[in-house]
């Protein structure tokens, strides 16, 4: 579950929402950002909305920490890939 806030009520009554969640795992931080448009008819009785009902969705996932550093190739690998891409 990702909490969001209504940032704007559009002229047709739809809602533009944004939300961010940060999860810390060990020495790593993971950021999840979501924004999009929700029809008021798609809001469930408990105030939640299924992700499949989010229109114009913009979803970003970023990681900071040791695992993110390990996923990036070293400088030598990057140079060799530019010279010899096979």
Beta strands, then each sheet from edge to edge (+ up, - down):
strand 1: 5-9
strand 2: 15-25
strand 3: 28-38
strand 4: 55-64
sheet 1: 1+ 2- 3+ 4-
end
